[in-house]
Amino acid sequence: MGQTRRPTAVPAGLSAVLALLRDGVPRSRAELVAQTGHARSTIAQRIDLLLESGLLAHRGAATSTGGRPPEIFAFAPTSRIILAADIGAAHLQVAVTDLGGTVLAQRGEIAAIADGPEAILARVSALGFELLEEVGRPRRDLVGVGVGVPGPVEHETGRPRNPPIMPGWDGADIPGVLAESFRTPVLVDNDVNLMAAGEHWSLYPGVDDLVFVKVATGIGAGIITEGRVHRGAQGAAGDLGHIAVPGGEAVTCTCGNTGCLEALASRSAVRAAWLAAGRSNEEAEDVSTLIATGDALALDLSRRAGRDIGSVLAGTVSLLNPSVVVIGGSMAMDNPILLEAISDVILTRSLALATRDLRIVRTGTGAQAAVLGASRMVADHVLSDGAIESLLV
């Protein structure tokens, strides 16, 4: 990509022009004028800047309706790359994507978040550098790093705040540590927020209201309202796992309370119930296979967890009235019994109006949901009016 002179000022609304083209549909200057309401000279200037930066590309000519066919332009997502990391309680996944969310390379491995920020972030950096070398792109093409973690995050600083299942991570400067490695902006969010964003972006772009529920070592929800992630005043929105289950057992939770959904229906809770019934550790690691064989205990524990999750989600559905509820996380991947039990309770206990057109589905992006959401978070940031100037070089 050639070097060009940085303009003395970035035209206001430059990112708005680019936003129109991020849907992948090529457009002519006349179409952009009509859709933005800007003067033709203004659109021409912005197109030139975006072409010089590589963010926009010529796509030939449109069909002529008489006279010279108009030239059309399209967003060029491959012009830059993003590093996306999903740090789970027991896993780590790192990927390189382009600005459109296409995964170019990725690695996943078992990792315990309890090992602490120093060890885990060092591993994120090492995997990141390996993947950047694998895709063969110059370092200058990397425009940002997005990270998801399984706990509440202070959105403005990117630091975890009192995360129940992340010992040693409270206040950890994740952006500072990774920015030191990659010399680029680093954005951090709760992993289930990113899962919701990734699922929404990839599969439900036309849906304004969606809830993504992660059922794994922890349980949480990512909330999309009016097409955007809803984080709440302190970034704690969607902490579904620490809502008390109606009529639930008084089991102590990692947060210090008793009867929380996470204490009764998470992977750890189901595993504890499995072992208490006298079954083996090996079987506890492969409940999904046992479900397929019709194992009575596996079916019973899955239904019980699904009913508990559904009883908490029923209130969420009545309160938020989403169009789609997506169930994801490692416990839900190959467990149709869990999804069925969740759906039954929601449809029974939620308001009839709220469930009339509601879809309750298993995740379609699977284990990639969080990295896709992290990629989208970074792309939205670096292509915004406040940040796009750094790409106009």
C-alpha positions, 0 to 999 in steps of 0.5 A: 500500500503506497504512502500518501500525505496525511490531510491537515483535517479529516472531513466530518462524516468521512466514516459515515460515507464508509459506513454505507459501503461496509455492507459490501454493496458497491455504489456510484458517486451519485448513489452516495450523494443521494444517500448522504445528502452531501454535495457531489464535490464533498463526496468526490473529496471523501472518495479520493481520501478513502481510495488513497488510504486503500479502504475503498477500491474501484469496482468497475462501472455500473450498468449505464442507463444512457451515456458513460457508465458511472464508476462504482466503489466498494469497501476494501476490508482486506486493506487492514487486519485486526487481532482478536482474542477470546480469553475464556475461563478454561480456553484461549482463542486468538485470530487474525481477521480483516476489517469485514470479520473474515478469519484469516488465521486462528489458534485455540488452546486450553488455558486457565484464566486463574493463571493470572494476567501476566501468563495469559496476556504473554500467551496472547502476545505470543500467539498473536505474533505467530498468527501475524507471521502466518498471514504474511502481512506487514505490521503496519496493516494491523489497526487494532486488538480486540479482547474478550474476557469472562467478567465485567469490564469497565468499558472506558478503561478496558480493565476487569472490575471484580470479576468472580471467576478471574482471580488476580485480574481485578483492575488488570491493565489489559490494554496497556500490556497488549498495546506495549506488544503490538503498538496499536489500540487495544479494546476490551469487553466482556466476552458474552457482549462480544459473542452477542455482537459477533452473532448479530453482525454475522447472522442477524444484521437486520435484527434490532433486539437480540440476547445471546446467552453463554452457558459454560464455566460461567453463565452470562448474557450479551444484550443487543438493543436497537442494533447496539451492545447494551453495557449498562452504567458500569458495564455490568449489564447481562450478568445473568449468572448471578440472578437468583433462580426462583425456588433454587437450592441455596448453593453458594456461588463464586460471587458470595451469594446463594442460589445464583443461576451460575451455581446451579446450572453452569458447567461446573455445577452440572459437573459437581452434580454428576460426580455427586451421583457417583459417575466418573471424571472421564464421563463428566467431560463428555456429557454431550456424547452420553446425551446422544446415547440416551444416558438417563443422568445426562438427560436429567442434569441437562433438563434441570440446568435448562429449566433453571436457565429458562426460569431466569431468562423468562423474566429477561424476555418479558423485560427486554422483548428481544426478537431472538434469543441465542444459546451458546457456550461450550455446554450448549454446543451439542446439547439439544436437551438443554435448548429444548428445556430452556425454550419450554420454560421461556415460552411457558412463563414469559408474556405471550406478547413477548414470545409471539414472534420470538426465536430461540436458537442455538448459536450459528457462529459457535466457538468463533462468536467472541473473536468475531465480536472482538473484530467488529468492536475494533473495526467500528472503532478504527473506522469511526470519525474519531479514529479514522485519521490514523488510517489516512496515511 
